[in-house]
Amino acid sequence: METIIPIKGKVTYPITLDASVWIFDDRKIELDEFLKFNRTSEENENDYIKAQSERFEQARTGIKPPINQSIKRFEKEKILKGSYVIPLEPFISNAEPLVEGNQVQLETNNGEHVILSIEEALNGFLGFALNGKPLKDDGPVHFYYGDGSNASSPYKNISGITII
């Protein structure tokens, strides 16, 4: 299965994402942690906002995506068994949407399209691994709203992102 996802449309720089390398990216978040943030009280909401702010600042100021430089054996095992999401915002920001690009179209392998506002997309997350395995059957990625409202039924089979 192809793990390449293009970001194209009304952008300054069309870019191509490779979901197969995100397992080594420090911006990834365990799916359980992401869901925990979204089903708890105001206290966790503040933690979530703080974590998002830190991730955004790190992505904004870094030239290269942060990569784990050394992973201990137990961390490798954990990574190879985990389920992960990654924020979509840094990728969309790097593509630099044009002013007139105010919606995002998620394209699926089966020809369907999901239309989101640019804000929903910027706050969203892409799921790319389940139980340590790439999403082969219904991937390459899944889309989760930032508030986790579609956690039980994310948009699946996402194969392209177009700013419209």
C-alpha positions as CSV (number, residue, x, y, z in Angstrom):
1,M,0.0,0.0,0.0
2,E,1.2,3.5,-0.8
3,T,1.9,5.7,2.2
4,I,2.5,8.8,0.2
5,I,-0.1,11.7,0.8
6,P,0.2,14.8,-1.3
7,I,-0.9,18.3,0.0
8,K,-1.9,20.3,-3.1
9,G,-4.4,22.8,-4.4
10,K,-4.3,26.5,-3.3
11,V,-0.9,26.3,-1.6
12,T,2.4,28.1,-2.3
13,Y,4.3,24.8,-2.0
14,P,2.7,21.5,-2.9
15,I,4.3,18.9,-0.7
16,T,4.3,15.2,-0.3
17,L,4.0,13.4,3.0
18,D,5.3,9.9,3.7
19,A,3.4,8.3,6.7
20,S,5.9,5.5,6.9
21,V,8.5,7.7,8.5
22,W,6.4,9.3,11.1
23,I,7.0,6.5,13.6
24,F,10.4,8.2,14.2
25,D,9.0,11.7,14.4
26,D,8.9,13.3,17.9
27,R,5.6,15.0,17.1
28,K,3.8,11.8,17.1
29,I,1.3,11.2,20.0
30,E,0.0,7.9,21.3
31,L,-3.6,7.4,20.2
32,D,-4.6,6.6,23.8
33,E,-3.0,9.9,25.0
34,F,-4.8,11.9,22.3
35,L,-8.1,10.3,23.2
36,K,-7.5,10.8,27.0
37,F,-7.0,14.5,26.4
38,N,-10.3,14.7,24.6
39,R,-12.6,12.9,27.0
40,T,-11.6,14.5,30.3
41,S,-12.3,17.7,32.2
42,E,-11.2,21.3,31.9
43,E,-7.9,20.4,33.7
44,N,-6.8,18.1,30.9
45,E,-8.1,20.6,28.4
46,N,-5.5,23.1,29.7
47,D,-2.8,20.4,29.5
48,Y,-3.9,19.6,26.0
49,I,-3.7,23.3,25.0
50,K,-0.3,23.6,26.5
51,A,1.0,20.5,24.7
52,Q,-0.5,21.7,21.4
53,S,1.1,25.1,22.0
54,E,4.5,23.5,22.6
55,R,4.2,21.3,19.6
56,F,3.2,24.2,17.4
57,E,6.1,26.3,18.6
58,Q,8.5,23.5,18.1
59,A,7.2,22.9,14.6
60,R,7.2,26.6,13.8
61,T,10.8,27.2,14.9
62,G,12.4,24.0,13.7
63,I,13.7,23.7,10.2
64,K,13.8,19.9,10.3
65,P,11.2,17.8,11.9
66,P,12.3,16.6,15.3
67,I,13.6,13.1,15.0
68,N,14.4,10.7,17.8
69,Q,18.2,10.5,17.8
70,S,18.6,7.6,20.1
71,I,15.9,5.2,21.1
72,K,16.6,2.7,23.8
73,R,15.6,-1.0,23.4
74,F,12.5,-0.7,25.5
75,E,11.4,2.4,23.7
76,K,11.8,0.6,20.4
77,E,9.6,-2.2,21.6
78,K,7.0,0.3,22.8
79,I,7.1,2.2,19.5
80,L,6.7,-1.0,17.5
81,K,3.5,-1.9,19.5
82,G,1.9,1.5,19.8
83,S,-1.0,3.3,18.0
84,Y,-0.1,6.9,16.9
85,V,-1.5,10.1,15.5
86,I,0.5,13.2,14.4
87,P,-0.8,16.8,14.1
88,L,-1.7,17.9,10.6
89,E,-1.0,21.6,11.3
90,P,2.8,21.6,10.7
91,F,2.3,20.0,7.3
92,I,-0.4,22.4,6.1
93,S,1.6,25.3,7.4
94,N,4.7,24.2,5.5
95,A,2.6,24.1,2.3
96,E,1.6,27.7,3.0
97,P,-2.1,27.8,2.0
98,L,-3.1,30.8,-0.1
99,V,-5.5,33.4,1.4
100,E,-8.3,32.1,-0.8
101,G,-7.8,28.5,0.4
102,N,-10.3,28.3,3.2
103,Q,-11.4,24.7,3.0
104,V,-9.6,21.4,3.0
105,Q,-10.7,18.4,1.0
106,L,-9.6,15.0,2.3
107,E,-9.5,12.5,-0.6
108,T,-10.0,8.9,0.0
109,N,-8.9,5.7,-1.8
110,N,-12.5,4.9,-2.7
111,G,-13.2,8.2,-4.5
112,E,-15.1,9.9,-1.7
113,H,-14.2,13.4,-0.4
114,V,-14.6,15.0,3.0
115,I,-14.7,18.8,3.2
116,L,-13.4,20.5,6.3
117,S,-12.8,24.2,7.2
118,I,-9.2,25.1,7.3
119,E,-9.4,25.5,11.1
120,E,-10.8,22.0,11.5
121,A,-7.9,20.7,9.4
122,L,-5.2,22.7,11.3
123,N,-6.5,21.4,14.6
124,G,-6.8,17.8,13.3
125,F,-4.6,14.8,13.6
126,L,-3.6,12.0,11.2
127,G,-3.6,8.4,12.6
128,F,-0.9,6.4,10.9
129,A,-0.2,3.3,13.0
130,L,-2.4,0.9,14.9
131,N,-0.8,-1.7,17.2
132,G,2.6,-0.9,15.8
133,K,1.5,-1.6,12.2
134,P,0.9,0.9,9.3
135,L,-2.8,1.3,8.4
136,K,-2.8,-1.0,5.4
137,D,-6.4,-2.1,5.1
138,D,-8.0,1.3,5.6
139,G,-5.1,3.7,5.3
140,P,-2.6,5.1,4.6
141,V,-4.0,7.5,7.3
142,H,-7.1,8.3,9.3
143,F,-8.3,11.8,10.1
144,Y,-9.3,12.8,13.7
145,Y,-10.8,16.1,14.7
146,G,-8.7,17.9,17.3
147,D,-11.4,17.6,19.9
148,G,-11.7,13.8,19.4
149,S,-15.4,14.0,18.4
150,N,-14.9,11.4,15.7
151,A,-12.6,9.2,17.7
152,S,-14.8,6.1,17.4
153,S,-15.2,6.6,13.6
154,P,-12.4,8.6,12.1
155,Y,-12.3,9.4,8.4
156,K,-10.4,6.5,6.9
157,N,-8.6,5.7,3.6
158,I,-7.2,9.3,3.4
159,S,-4.8,9.3,0.4
160,G,-4.6,13.1,-0.4
161,I,-5.2,16.5,1.0
162,T,-6.3,19.4,-1.2
163,I,-6.7,23.0,-0.1
164,I,-9.7,24.5,-1.9
